[in-house]
Amino acid sequence: MQTLREPLITAAEALEGAPALCFVDCRFRLDDPAAGRRAYADRRLPGARFLDLEADLSGPIDLTRTGRHPFPSLSQLRDAFAAAGIPQDSGLVFYDDAGGAFAARAWWSAAALGHAQARVLDGGFPAWEEVGGALEDGPAPLPTPASPWHPEPSLAPIATLSMVQARVQNAGGAGLIDARALPRFRGEVEPIDPVAGHIPGAACFPHSENLTAEGRFRDPAALQARWAPVLESPEVPIAYCGSGVTAAHNLLAMAAAGLCTDALPALYVGSFSEWIRDPARPVASGDA
């Protein structure tokens, strides 16, 4: 198993391999940031550690400069993984209850740390329950910190704001891949950010379309049909979304399709919520 070659694990496979795996609970709700930790305290996979999107997988927010979930420094991220009791030398399985939207950010973060044995539980917490996996109830014990993580070469390139600005200026935004739902992309609705629309030239690829109606990832052939044309286009893709969370879901889908065997396309972590901090930056609406 390798992070980019086999990024998903089924609940049946996870149940069978449980003794050798470290499960990491990534449940979260944008409209109730404490909900994931409450859910973890109530019921979780046996021995699961917990990573919080905002406290562990994001850096400090600057309302004049950053997006809503900025990327922390690599040293901060390594410290967060170790503090949560996640060992660097273990196979990791990240899960949530949102079709992998938040687990994908944790998986991508592990890839940024160079971890080569990380996967996402396909179907997440509900899938584990469906196969009869055991659960722990009640407050979890305080985590025993793992040994400090040491630096490894990243498998997950990061696109900076300046790189995205250059793409807009020099290539009309070609290759920018927006993971938000089409109404938000078009600027018809905006439930979270103060400005509606998208980065000029971007194309809309909603992350929800990586999934079946049952909340599982589509089969590799279907994912290949969706993503191969993107990776074969002249402009190298840069993934983004509202705040760098669901964009990681698109990258996970590309890897699950077998299209990213050595390194992922870049993720613009600041995403649209960073782009709009400066009103001088252009914003587009509609389908293009």
Backbone as CSV, one residue per row, in Angstrom:
resi,resn,N_x,N_y,N_z,CA_x,CA_y,CA_z,C_x,C_y,C_z
1,MET,0.844,-1.193,0.000,0.000,0.000,0.000,0.876,1.238,0.000
2,GLN,0.490,2.200,-0.816,1.199,3.473,-0.861,0.179,4.591,-0.985
3,THR,0.431,5.678,-0.287,-0.524,6.772,-0.167,-1.167,7.172,-1.498
4,LEU,-0.364,7.314,-2.538,-0.888,7.819,-3.803,-1.359,6.707,-4.728
5,ARG,-0.939,5.497,-4.498,-1.318,4.384,-5.373,-2.554,3.647,-4.877
6,GLU,-2.768,3.611,-3.583,-3.938,2.970,-3.002,-4.473,3.857,-1.888
7,PRO,-5.104,4.963,-2.243,-5.476,5.946,-1.221,-6.753,5.625,-0.462
8,LEU,-7.491,4.629,-0.893,-8.747,4.270,-0.241,-8.658,2.872,0.362
9,ILE,-9.424,2.648,1.412,-9.542,1.333,2.017,-11.018,1.109,2.325
10,THR,-11.531,-0.071,2.001,-12.924,-0.365,2.302,-13.074,-0.673,3.790
11,ALA,-14.295,-0.603,4.260,-14.543,-0.908,5.668,-14.190,-2.362,5.978
12,ALA,-14.484,-3.282,5.053,-14.151,-4.690,5.278,-12.645,-4.874,5.381
13,GLU,-11.898,-4.199,4.510,-10.438,-4.289,4.566,-9.897,-3.679,5.855
14,ALA,-10.481,-2.560,6.261,-10.039,-1.906,7.487,-10.332,-2.775,8.704
15,LEU,-11.476,-3.427,8.691,-11.829,-4.304,9.807,-10.855,-5.466,9.905
16,GLU,-10.500,-6.030,8.767,-9.568,-7.146,8.752,-8.169,-6.715,9.198
17,GLY,-7.747,-5.535,8.786,-6.388,-5.094,9.092,-6.270,-4.234,10.328
18,ALA,-7.375,-4.100,11.083,-7.425,-3.160,12.202,-6.267,-3.245,13.182
19,PRO,-5.814,-4.431,13.573,-4.748,-4.467,14.588,-3.465,-3.749,14.176
20,ALA,-3.215,-3.649,12.882,-1.968,-3.034,12.419,-2.158,-1.600,11.935
21,LEU,-3.361,-1.050,12.095,-3.663,0.274,11.556,-3.919,1.274,12.672
22,CYS,-3.617,2.537,12.383,-3.951,3.633,13.280,-5.103,4.408,12.654
23,PHE,-6.267,4.354,13.287,-7.434,5.070,12.786,-7.442,6.496,13.338
24,VAL,-7.802,7.442,12.474,-7.811,8.847,12.862,-9.166,9.447,12.506
25,ASP,-9.890,9.880,13.513,-11.224,10.456,13.361,-11.080,11.912,12.937
26,CYS,-11.710,12.271,11.815,-11.616,13.633,11.275,-12.983,14.283,11.132
27,ARG,-13.967,13.785,11.860,-15.309,14.337,11.694,-15.346,15.822,12.070
28,PHE,-16.147,16.575,11.309,-16.193,18.023,11.470,-17.454,18.538,10.789
29,ARG,-17.923,19.695,11.248,-19.029,20.391,10.584,-18.684,21.860,10.497
30,LEU,-18.762,22.407,9.310,-18.435,23.817,9.121,-19.377,24.722,9.904
31,ASP,-20.645,24.305,10.058,-21.606,25.142,10.765,-21.608,24.907,12.268
32,ASP,-20.805,23.950,12.746,-20.714,23.652,14.173,-19.345,23.026,14.431
33,PRO,-18.295,23.851,14.523,-16.930,23.329,14.592,-16.661,22.353,15.736
34,ALA,-17.457,22.395,16.800,-17.236,21.483,17.927,-17.934,20.140,17.748
35,ALA,-18.736,20.003,16.698,-19.540,18.794,16.533,-18.682,17.547,16.349
36,GLY,-17.595,17.669,15.616,-16.756,16.500,15.375,-16.133,15.958,16.643
37,ARG,-15.638,16.843,17.476,-15.040,16.393,18.736,-16.097,15.775,19.646
38,ARG,-17.310,16.332,19.643,-18.391,15.732,20.431,-18.723,14.336,19.929
39,ALA,-18.779,14.197,18.603,-19.076,12.879,18.033,-17.994,11.873,18.382
40,TYR,-16.751,12.312,18.348,-15.624,11.450,18.713,-15.726,11.022,20.170
41,ALA,-16.082,11.939,21.051,-16.213,11.623,22.467,-17.369,10.667,22.729
42,ASP,-18.364,10.688,21.846,-19.523,9.827,22.026,-19.267,8.407,21.532
43,ARG,-18.825,8.297,20.277,-18.553,6.973,19.682,-17.472,7.130,18.627
44,ARG,-16.587,6.150,18.550,-15.473,6.208,17.611,-14.977,4.803,17.326
45,LEU,-14.163,4.671,16.283,-13.528,3.391,16.003,-12.549,3.066,17.130
46,PRO,-12.369,1.791,17.435,-11.506,1.419,18.564,-10.095,1.985,18.425
47,GLY,-9.654,2.669,19.475,-8.303,3.210,19.511,-8.067,4.415,18.636
48,ALA,-9.138,4.956,18.034,-8.962,6.062,17.091,-8.402,7.297,17.772
49,ARG,-7.503,7.964,17.083,-7.038,9.281,17.481,-7.960,10.309,16.850
50,PHE,-7.744,11.581,17.162,-8.617,12.617,16.632,-7.794,13.796,16.125
51,LEU,-8.140,14.281,14.936,-7.557,15.504,14.387,-8.687,16.466,14.059
52,ASP,-8.550,17.689,14.535,-9.549,18.720,14.308,-9.130,19.578,13.114
53,LEU,-10.055,19.806,12.194,-9.747,20.573,10.995,-9.138,21.936,11.335
54,GLU,-9.720,22.618,12.305,-9.278,23.975,12.583,-8.124,24.034,13.581
55,ALA,-8.146,23.187,14.609,-7.107,23.248,15.634,-5.821,22.551,15.213
56,ASP,-5.942,21.488,14.391,-4.780,20.661,14.066,-4.334,20.756,12.614
57,LEU,-5.284,20.865,11.687,-4.968,20.793,10.262,-4.961,22.160,9.581
58,SER,-5.115,23.222,10.373,-5.108,24.578,9.832,-4.182,25.449,10.662
59,GLY,-3.660,26.495,10.026,-2.822,27.456,10.719,-3.632,28.646,11.187
60,PRO,-2.981,29.644,11.777,-3.678,30.838,12.262,-4.343,31.616,11.121
61,ILE,-5.520,32.114,11.377,-6.268,32.893,10.390,-5.966,34.374,10.555
62,ASP,-5.676,35.027,9.454,-5.527,36.478,9.403,-6.644,36.989,8.490
63,LEU,-7.620,37.681,9.057,-8.795,38.087,8.298,-8.487,39.076,7.183
64,THR,-7.282,39.600,7.158,-6.899,40.505,6.077,-6.094,39.799,4.993
65,ARG,-5.714,38.548,5.247,-4.751,37.939,4.326,-5.045,36.477,3.981
66,THR,-5.331,35.642,4.954,-5.440,34.207,4.707,-6.862,33.779,4.374
67,GLY,-6.985,32.537,3.929,-8.284,31.917,3.780,-8.794,31.407,5.127
68,ARG,-9.930,30.692,5.068,-10.573,30.240,6.299,-9.860,29.058,6.957
69,HIS,-9.141,28.275,6.191,-8.408,27.137,6.748,-6.995,27.102,6.163
70,PRO,-6.169,28.087,6.536,-4.807,28.153,5.969,-3.976,26.960,6.380
71,PHE,-3.007,26.639,5.557,-2.145,25.507,5.852,-1.159,25.891,6.950
72,PRO,-0.996,25.049,7.975,0.011,25.344,9.002,1.400,25.085,8.437
73,SER,2.415,25.478,9.171,3.758,25.111,8.743,3.919,23.602,8.868
74,LEU,4.858,23.053,8.117,5.077,21.605,8.192,5.502,21.187,9.595
75,SER,6.272,22.018,10.271,6.683,21.663,11.629,5.482,21.670,12.571
76,GLN,4.562,22.624,12.404,3.351,22.635,13.220,2.497,21.404,12.944
77,LEU,2.424,21.009,11.682,1.633,19.843,11.319,2.239,18.570,11.901
78,ARG,3.552,18.444,11.809,4.206,17.276,12.411,3.936,17.223,13.919
79,ASP,4.001,18.377,14.565,3.743,18.423,16.005,2.303,18.033,16.323
80,ALA,1.366,18.467,15.485,-0.041,18.143,15.723,-0.297,16.650,15.592
81,PHE,0.288,16.025,14.589,0.122,14.581,14.417,0.712,13.834,15.615
82,ALA,1.896,14.232,16.037,2.537,13.560,17.167,1.731,13.777,18.444
83,ALA,1.259,14.999,18.679,0.503,15.301,19.894,-0.796,14.514,19.959
84,ALA,-1.377,14.203,18.807,-2.608,13.418,18.768,-2.355,11.935,18.986
85,GLY,-1.088,11.545,19.104,-0.763,10.148,19.319,-0.679,9.335,18.049
86,ILE,-0.447,10.004,16.921,-0.389,9.324,15.623,1.069,8.982,15.321
87,PRO,1.406,7.699,15.239,2.803,7.323,14.989,3.170,7.469,13.519
88,GLN,4.363,7.934,13.254,4.798,8.153,11.874,5.054,6.840,11.141
89,ASP,5.376,5.785,11.867,5.742,4.524,11.225,4.573,3.562,11.089
90,SER,3.348,4.047,11.219,2.165,3.183,11.159,1.352,3.467,9.901
91,GLY,0.602,2.465,9.457,-0.386,2.692,8.422,-1.541,3.492,9.001
92,LEU,-1.914,4.575,8.343,-2.947,5.478,8.852,-4.225,5.353,8.039
93,VAL,-5.357,5.391,8.725,-6.662,5.379,8.061,-7.475,6.536,8.625
94,PHE,-7.761,7.528,7.788,-8.537,8.694,8.186,-10.007,8.463,7.829
95,TYR,-10.900,8.885,8.716,-12.322,8.709,8.420,-13.125,9.900,8.923
96,ASP,-14.288,10.090,8.310,-15.257,11.079,8.766,-16.650,10.512,8.502
97,ASP,-17.658,11.357,8.515,-19.021,10.922,8.178,-19.603,11.840,7.109
98,ALA,-18.716,12.385,6.270,-19.126,13.369,5.262,-18.612,12.990,3.880
99,GLY,-18.587,11.694,3.584,-18.136,11.262,2.262,-16.656,11.456,2.024
100,GLY,-15.895,11.647,3.096,-14.447,11.813,2.959,-13.990,13.243,2.807
101,ALA,-14.899,14.216,2.903,-14.522,15.614,2.669,-13.458,16.101,3.642
102,PHE,-13.589,15.738,4.907,-12.616,16.199,5.908,-11.466,15.205,6.065
103,ALA,-11.769,13.934,5.920,-10.698,12.931,5.954,-9.711,13.161,4.820
104,ALA,-10.190,13.655,3.676,-9.303,13.920,2.546,-8.302,15.014,2.882
105,ARG,-8.724,16.033,3.628,-7.778,17.090,4.025,-6.684,16.499,4.923
106,ALA,-7.062,15.596,5.835,-6.068,14.964,6.706,-5.144,14.061,5.903
107,TRP,-5.717,13.306,4.963,-4.911,12.436,4.092,-3.929,13.263,3.283
108,TRP,-4.404,14.369,2.722,-3.526,15.247,1.954,-2.441,15.841,2.844
109,SER,-2.801,16.196,4.082,-1.816,16.735,5.016,-0.739,15.704,5.314
110,ALA,-1.141,14.441,5.483,-0.157,13.376,5.696,0.751,13.239,4.478
111,ALA,0.168,13.363,3.280,0.984,13.300,2.064,1.960,14.469,2.017
112,ALA,1.522,15.643,2.481,2.417,16.802,2.527,3.585,16.556,3.478
113,LEU,3.349,15.727,4.481,4.422,15.351,5.409,5.255,14.184,4.886
114,GLY,4.912,13.699,3.691,5.671,12.610,3.094,5.288,11.237,3.600
115,HIS,4.148,11.126,4.284,3.737,9.820,4.809,3.248,8.945,3.657
116,ALA,3.839,7.790,3.516,3.562,6.935,2.357,2.613,5.785,2.665
117,GLN,1.991,5.797,3.844,1.089,4.697,4.203,-0.210,5.241,4.792
118,ALA,-0.814,6.183,4.096,-2.048,6.800,4.579,-3.180,6.536,3.596
119,ARG,-4.360,6.229,4.137,-5.536,6.006,3.309,-6.768,6.639,3.963
120,VAL,-7.820,6.733,3.185,-9.110,7.225,3.660,-10.088,6.061,3.667
121,LEU,-10.855,5.946,4.739,-11.870,4.899,4.849,-13.034,5.252,3.931
122,ASP,-13.219,4.469,2.889,-14.271,4.735,1.908,-15.636,4.519,2.563
123,GLY,-16.436,5.560,2.574,-17.731,5.487,3.245,-17.683,5.902,4.699
124,GLY,-16.483,6.009,5.259,-16.291,6.564,6.590,-16.980,5.808,7.709
125,PHE,-17.357,6.554,8.725,-17.964,5.997,9.927,-19.200,5.151,9.618
126,PRO,-20.110,5.612,8.741,-21.285,4.783,8.425,-20.899,3.438,7.810
127,ALA,-19.891,3.410,6.952,-19.479,2.155,6.327,-18.938,1.181,7.371
128,TRP,-18.176,1.709,8.343,-17.654,0.860,9.421,-18.815,0.228,10.204
129,GLU,-19.836,1.027,10.489,-20.996,0.487,11.203,-21.704,-0.581,10.367
130,GLU,-21.793,-0.363,9.070,-22.502,-1.302,8.204,-21.866,-2.684,8.175
131,VAL,-20.536,-2.754,8.302,-19.877,-4.062,8.283,-19.756,-4.666,9.682
132,GLY,-20.388,-4.028,10.656,-20.383,-4.572,12.003,-19.132,-4.300,12.795
133,GLY,-18.370,-3.275,12.427,-17.162,-2.947,13.160,-17.466,-2.492,14.584
134,ALA,-16.633,-2.892,15.509,-16.819,-2.504,16.902,-16.608,-1.010,17.075
135,LEU,-17.215,-0.457,18.107,-17.070,0.962,18.421,-16.742,1.137,19.895
136,GLU,-16.027,2.199,20.201,-15.799,2.609,21.577,-16.795,3.701,21.927
137,ASP,-17.324,3.645,23.145,-18.281,4.646,23.601,-17.686,5.470,24.739
138,GLY,-18.239,6.664,24.927,-17.847,7.476,26.057,-16.579,8.259,25.821
139,PRO,-16.239,9.111,26.764,-15.064,9.975,26.598,-13.798,9.186,26.307
140,ALA,-13.052,9.651,25.333,-11.794,8.989,24.981,-10.710,9.401,25.963
141,PRO,-9.771,8.518,26.238,-8.650,8.918,27.097,-7.806,9.974,26.415
142,LEU,-7.122,10.768,27.211,-6.214,11.748,26.634,-5.152,11.030,25.819
143,PRO,-4.814,11.552,24.646,-3.857,10.839,23.798,-2.464,10.806,24.408
144,THR,-1.814,9.692,24.234,-0.405,9.592,24.588,0.398,10.067,23.390
145,PRO,1.165,11.129,23.535,1.886,11.646,22.363,2.781,10.593,21.732
146,ALA,2.817,10.601,20.411,3.710,9.713,19.684,5.103,10.332,19.628
147,SER,6.061,9.551,19.192,7.413,10.080,19.006,7.372,11.208,17.977
148,PRO,8.242,12.191,18.116,8.249,13.304,17.157,8.390,12.816,15.717
149,TRP,7.633,13.453,14.840,7.736,13.129,13.421,8.983,13.805,12.851
150,HIS,9.694,13.091,11.989,10.854,13.678,11.337,10.490,14.069,9.905
151,PRO,11.143,15.061,9.340,10.817,15.531,7.987,11.036,14.458,6.928
152,GLU,10.133,14.432,5.965,10.229,13.561,4.794,9.869,14.383,3.564
153,PRO,10.328,14.002,2.374,9.956,14.735,1.161,8.450,14.717,0.937
154,SER,7.903,15.865,0.607,6.461,15.987,0.428,5.986,15.262,-0.829
155,LEU,4.768,14.706,-0.737,4.094,14.100,-1.888,2.946,14.984,-2.375
156,ALA,2.788,16.144,-1.744,1.623,16.984,-2.013,2.053,18.437,-2.214
157,PRO,2.328,18.842,-3.439,2.749,20.225,-3.698,1.671,21.238,-3.311
158,ILE,2.121,22.402,-2.892,1.222,23.481,-2.497,1.364,24.630,-3.497
159,ALA,0.243,25.101,-4.003,0.238,26.274,-4.878,0.048,27.524,-4.026
160,THR,0.902,28.478,-4.202,0.807,29.732,-3.453,-0.127,30.703,-4.161
161,LEU,-0.486,31.747,-3.439,-1.308,32.804,-4.026,-0.637,33.385,-5.267
162,SER,0.668,33.612,-5.198,1.363,34.200,-6.346,1.319,33.272,-7.553
163,MET,1.363,31.973,-7.327,1.269,31.019,-8.426,-0.103,31.089,-9.084
164,VAL,-1.141,31.217,-8.280,-2.494,31.307,-8.832,-2.678,32.635,-9.560
165,GLN,-2.156,33.707,-9.007,-2.226,35.004,-9.694,-1.533,34.939,-11.050
166,ALA,-0.383,34.267,-11.089,0.335,34.129,-12.350,-0.471,33.309,-13.347
167,ARG,-1.161,32.279,-12.857,-1.972,31.456,-13.758,-3.115,32.279,-14.349
168,VAL,-3.721,33.131,-13.537,-4.806,33.976,-14.036,-4.274,35.001,-15.031
169,GLN,-3.151,35.611,-14.716,-2.598,36.660,-15.564,-2.013,36.126,-16.863
170,ASN,-1.356,34.973,-16.788,-0.622,34.475,-17.955,-1.378,33.440,-18.777
171,ALA,-2.342,32.762,-18.156,-3.052,31.695,-18.871,-4.560,31.802,-18.720
172,GLY,-5.016,32.952,-18.265,-6.452,33.143,-18.140,-7.118,32.256,-17.116
173,GLY,-6.330,31.704,-16.203,-6.881,30.825,-15.174,-7.058,29.390,-15.608
174,ALA,-6.582,29.048,-16.790,-6.742,27.676,-17.282,-6.074,26.684,-16.328
175,GLY,-6.757,25.596,-16.070,-6.223,24.555,-15.198,-6.608,24.697,-13.742
176,LEU,-7.259,25.809,-13.373,-7.747,25.946,-12.002,-9.021,25.122,-11.846
177,ILE,-9.039,24.242,-10.860,-10.133,23.284,-10.672,-10.838,23.604,-9.357
178,ASP,-12.084,24.040,-9.438,-12.871,24.453,-8.277,-13.755,23.296,-7.822
179,ALA,-13.652,22.918,-6.544,-14.367,21.749,-6.025,-15.738,22.080,-5.444
180,ARG,-16.127,23.356,-5.436,-17.402,23.722,-4.829,-18.577,23.367,-5.737
181,ALA,-19.754,23.345,-5.144,-20.965,23.063,-5.915,-21.186,24.153,-6.966
182,LEU,-21.849,23.790,-8.057,-22.021,24.695,-9.190,-22.711,26.014,-8.829
183,PRO,-23.753,26.032,-7.983,-24.364,27.329,-7.652,-23.397,28.293,-6.967
184,ARG,-22.504,27.788,-6.137,-21.506,28.662,-5.511,-20.489,29.118,-6.550
185,PHE,-20.064,28.196,-7.397,-19.113,28.544,-8.450,-19.685,29.653,-9.335
186,ARG,-20.941,29.536,-9.711,-21.578,30.516,-10.582,-21.805,31.857,-9.879
187,GLY,-21.753,31.849,-8.559,-22.038,33.065,-7.816,-23.509,33.266,-7.551
188,GLU,-24.314,32.220,-7.735,-25.761,32.327,-7.503,-26.080,32.334,-6.011
189,VAL,-25.288,31.616,-5.224,-25.438,31.588,-3.770,-24.041,31.602,-3.161
190,GLU,-23.943,32.089,-1.939,-22.677,32.009,-1.208,-22.981,31.983,0.293
191,PRO,-23.083,30.784,0.855,-23.484,30.661,2.255,-22.376,30.907,3.264
192,ILE,-21.130,31.015,2.825,-20.022,31.070,3.775,-19.177,32.330,3.608
193,ASP,-18.729,32.595,2.400,-17.796,33.697,2.167,-18.538,34.987,1.804
194,PRO,-17.906,36.151,2.039,-18.591,37.435,1.810,-18.715,37.837,0.349
195,VAL,-18.013,37.150,-0.534,-18.071,37.440,-1.970,-18.440,36.157,-2.699
196,ALA,-19.295,36.249,-3.689,-19.720,35.078,-4.459,-18.978,35.029,-5.791
197,GLY,-18.892,33.834,-6.362,-18.268,33.653,-7.662,-17.073,32.741,-7.588
198,HIS,-16.143,32.892,-8.541,-14.980,32.015,-8.604,-13.769,32.763,-9.165
199,ILE,-12.620,32.135,-9.058,-11.397,32.705,-9.619,-11.515,32.666,-11.144
200,PRO,-11.230,33.760,-11.828,-11.410,33.795,-13.286,-10.682,32.653,-13.999
201,GLY,-11.393,32.057,-14.960,-10.819,31.008,-15.782,-10.936,29.614,-15.219
202,ALA,-11.379,29.498,-13.955,-11.473,28.180,-13.320,-12.606,27.364,-13.937
203,ALA,-12.508,26.056,-13.757,-13.556,25.132,-14.170,-14.141,24.482,-12.926
204,CYS,-15.440,24.205,-12.966,-16.134,23.654,-11.801,-16.173,22.122,-11.861
205,PHE,-15.593,21.500,-10.847,-15.619,20.048,-10.692,-16.056,19.738,-9.255
206,PRO,-17.374,19.752,-8.981,-17.836,19.553,-7.608,-17.316,18.241,-7.007
207,HIS,-16.788,18.325,-5.799,-16.222,17.122,-5.187,-17.275,16.056,-4.954
208,SER,-18.535,16.466,-4.792,-19.603,15.499,-4.534,-19.765,14.516,-5.691
209,GLU,-19.340,14.912,-6.892,-19.500,14.031,-8.044,-18.435,12.940,-8.107
210,ASN,-17.522,12.926,-7.127,-16.603,11.796,-7.007,-17.267,10.605,-6.335
211,LEU,-18.472,10.815,-5.785,-19.117,9.818,-4.940,-20.372,9.245,-5.590
212,THR,-20.702,8.041,-5.155,-21.977,7.436,-5.528,-23.071,8.003,-4.623
213,ALA,-24.301,7.617,-4.910,-25.422,8.065,-4.084,-25.313,7.532,-2.665
214,GLU,-24.563,6.447,-2.489,-24.377,5.848,-1.163,-23.223,6.475,-0.388
215,GLY,-22.552,7.457,-0.977,-21.466,8.130,-0.279,-20.137,7.412,-0.354
216,ARG,-20.016,6.476,-1.312,-18.735,5.810,-1.559,-18.086,6.431,-2.785
217,PHE,-16.783,6.311,-2.885,-16.115,6.786,-4.090,-16.542,5.942,-5.285
218,ARG,-16.715,6.590,-6.419,-17.028,5.875,-7.644,-15.873,4.955,-8.014
219,ASP,-16.151,3.968,-8.843,-15.114,2.994,-9.184,-14.008,3.659,-9.999
220,PRO,-12.804,3.058,-10.017,-11.663,3.700,-10.681,-11.915,4.077,-12.135
221,ALA,-12.658,3.251,-12.865,-12.918,3.563,-14.271,-13.728,4.857,-14.407
222,ALA,-14.732,5.016,-13.544,-15.542,6.236,-13.585,-14.716,7.452,-13.179
223,LEU,-13.861,7.286,-12.187,-13.006,8.387,-11.768,-11.979,8.726,-12.845
224,GLN,-11.470,7.717,-13.525,-10.538,7.977,-14.630,-11.221,8.776,-15.729
225,ALA,-12.449,8.405,-16.054,-13.174,9.115,-17.110,-13.380,10.575,-16.739
226,ARG,-13.551,10.842,-15.454,-13.758,12.218,-15.026,-12.461,13.017,-15.003
227,TRP,-11.379,12.390,-14.518,-10.180,13.155,-14.206,-9.049,13.044,-15.219
228,ALA,-9.017,12.017,-16.018,-7.922,11.894,-16.991,-7.848,13.091,-17.937
229,PRO,-8.976,13.586,-18.470,-8.880,14.763,-19.350,-8.297,15.988,-18.643
230,VAL,-8.564,16.136,-17.356,-8.029,17.269,-16.606,-6.513,17.173,-16.514
231,LEU,-6.017,15.977,-16.220,-4.579,15.799,-16.061,-3.844,15.777,-17.399
232,GLU,-4.573,15.552,-18.476,-3.955,15.532,-19.801,-4.013,16.893,-20.487
233,SER,-4.644,17.875,-19.859,-4.774,19.194,-20.476,-3.432,19.906,-20.486
234,PRO,-3.251,20.887,-21.349,-1.949,21.572,-21.451,-1.495,22.237,-20.152
235,GLU,-2.441,22.800,-19.395,-2.086,23.475,-18.148,-2.149,22.482,-16.992
236,VAL,-1.078,22.408,-16.222,-1.061,21.533,-15.051,-2.147,21.994,-14.085
237,PRO,-3.011,21.092,-13.608,-4.119,21.522,-12.751,-3.658,22.019,-11.390
238,ILE,-4.395,22.984,-10.888,-4.267,23.472,-9.512,-5.649,23.360,-8.887
239,ALA,-5.743,22.587,-7.809,-7.030,22.360,-7.157,-7.300,23.442,-6.116
240,TYR,-8.556,23.894,-6.053,-8.952,24.815,-4.994,-10.429,24.641,-4.706
241,CYS,-10.900,25.296,-3.656,-12.310,25.252,-3.288,-12.609,26.523,-2.500
242,GLY,-13.376,26.419,-1.414,-13.630,27.589,-0.602,-12.495,27.897,0.350
243,SER,-11.939,26.829,0.970,-10.878,27.056,1.957,-9.850,25.938,1.988
244,GLY,-9.703,25.212,0.882,-8.663,24.198,0.802,-9.018,22.880,1.449
245,VAL,-10.300,22.590,1.620,-10.727,21.334,2.247,-11.241,20.357,1.181
246,THR,-12.345,20.688,0.517,-12.891,19.756,-0.466,-12.027,19.662,-1.720
247,ALA,-11.145,20.623,-1.951,-10.197,20.483,-3.059,-9.339,19.245,-2.881
248,ALA,-9.010,18.909,-1.628,-8.235,17.699,-1.359,-9.015,16.448,-1.734
249,HIS,-10.339,16.531,-1.669,-11.195,15.403,-2.074,-11.019,15.124,-3.559
250,ASN,-10.928,16.181,-4.368,-10.692,15.984,-5.795,-9.330,15.345,-6.052
251,LEU,-8.312,15.769,-5.287,-6.994,15.166,-5.447,-7.012,13.703,-5.022
252,LEU,-7.744,13.400,-3.964,-7.893,12.013,-3.533,-8.557,11.180,-4.624
253,ALA,-9.564,11.745,-5.282,-10.244,11.026,-6.366,-9.303,10.778,-7.542
254,MET,-8.455,11.761,-7.862,-7.474,11.557,-8.932,-6.523,10.421,-8.581
255,ALA,-6.097,10.378,-7.328,-5.214,9.297,-6.900,-5.939,7.956,-6.927
256,ALA,-7.201,7.938,-6.500,-7.975,6.697,-6.514,-8.202,6.191,-7.928
257,ALA,-8.165,7.104,-8.901,-8.299,6.726,-10.304,-7.006,6.169,-10.873
258,GLY,-5.923,6.195,-10.089,-4.635,5.702,-10.560,-3.879,6.685,-11.406
259,LEU,-4.189,7.973,-11.265,-3.606,8.991,-12.137,-2.490,9.792,-11.481
260,CYS,-2.195,9.513,-10.199,-1.185,10.298,-9.462,-0.275,9.346,-8.699
261,THR,0.528,8.595,-9.405,1.303,7.546,-8.751,2.567,8.054,-8.064
262,ASP,3.036,9.231,-8.430,4.283,9.745,-7.848,4.087,11.016,-7.026
263,ALA,3.237,11.899,-7.478,2.956,13.133,-6.741,1.595,13.651,-7.177
264,LEU,0.947,14.369,-6.293,-0.352,14.948,-6.582,-0.202,16.274,-7.322
265,PRO,-1.235,16.696,-8.046,-1.247,18.082,-8.506,-1.256,19.019,-7.309
266,ALA,-0.939,20.271,-7.539,-0.840,21.231,-6.446,-2.223,21.607,-5.917
267,LEU,-2.261,21.889,-4.628,-3.467,22.373,-3.964,-3.246,23.820,-3.530
268,TYR,-4.133,24.702,-3.946,-4.112,26.091,-3.483,-4.894,26.127,-2.176
269,VAL,-4.180,26.041,-1.072,-4.832,25.882,0.228,-5.642,27.115,0.596
270,GLY,-5.140,28.298,0.287,-5.893,29.512,0.612,-7.246,29.548,-0.062
271,SER,-7.293,29.075,-1.302,-8.521,28.929,-2.081,-9.306,30.242,-2.195
272,PHE,-10.591,30.135,-2.516,-11.380,31.319,-2.831,-11.461,32.282,-1.649
273,SER,-11.499,31.741,-0.418,-11.619,32.619,0.744,-10.373,33.470,0.955
274,GLU,-9.210,33.015,0.474,-8.021,33.865,0.490,-8.029,34.812,-0.705
275,TRP,-8.406,34.310,-1.863,-8.405,35.111,-3.084,-9.204,36.404,-2.909
276,ILE,-10.337,36.322,-2.223,-11.221,37.481,-2.119,-10.841,38.429,-0.986
277,ARG,-9.773,38.141,-0.229,-9.371,39.076,0.823,-8.977,40.439,0.246
278,ASP,-8.446,40.435,-0.966,-8.069,41.688,-1.631,-9.107,41.992,-2.707
279,PRO,-9.910,43.041,-2.519,-10.957,43.341,-3.509,-10.418,43.690,-4.886
280,ALA,-9.091,43.916,-4.993,-8.516,44.216,-6.311,-8.380,42.957,-7.162
281,ARG,-8.433,41.796,-6.547,-8.327,40.575,-7.333,-9.645,40.300,-8.042
282,PRO,-9.607,39.950,-9.300,-10.846,39.775,-10.056,-11.623,38.542,-9.629
283,VAL,-12.924,38.616,-9.715,-13.826,37.496,-9.406,-14.780,37.344,-10.580
284,ALA,-14.980,36.097,-11.000,-15.884,35.832,-12.121,-17.166,35.185,-11.597
285,SER,-18.213,35.230,-12.415,-19.481,34.572,-12.089,-19.959,33.846,-13.340
286,GLY,-20.998,33.064,-13.188,-21.501,32.279,-14.308,-20.675,31.028,-14.499
287,ASP,-20.783,30.438,-15.680,-20.131,29.151,-15.944,-18.674,29.287,-16.348
288,ALA,-18.201,30.476,-16.636,-16.813,30.650,-17.080,-16.177,31.851,-16.394
